[in-house]
Amino acid sequence: PILAVTTTPFIELSAPPVYGTPSLAFGVTHISHSPERSLELWNPTEAEAKWTISHVPYKPPLAASAAGARAKAAALAGETLPVDDPSVFEFDQMTGLIPARKGKVPERTPLSVKFLPQRAGPGRYRCTFNLKVMNGMTAKLELTAEATLREEDIDVVAADKHLRLMQLGEVS
């Protein structure tokens, strides 16, 4: 007898899940910097996975739901939601093809994302992106970041690490 199995391709992400969705956090960044984070994609199936990235616009939760009640309470407390602006995140590639694993360990493909803050206020950003696999299952990725003008959030430039402050009375 012949046994046939139809495989639906899908992609897995190396970003750790937060509430079930893989999430990549950039943290707090001065607007003069554009930090970059990397993650890996792989195809654990026996079918090739051709993928594209698209932004999923934020949709507020229904007022009658528990999430809607939390959002209303947060708004009454003066909290602001992060901005959903996909233009502040830049992927190094928006489409790709990951071959089938062919019985081997899946090949990992790197994917880089840059955070390009344009202004400090409103400074918190959260965007959700879909990695849509052709004829397969979609994977979600959530990106979070915060832009600021605070000087303490400026990273040390690697070339300037050798410099030190001169103390009063020292000769250089």
Disulfide bonds with the S-S distance in Angstrom:
none
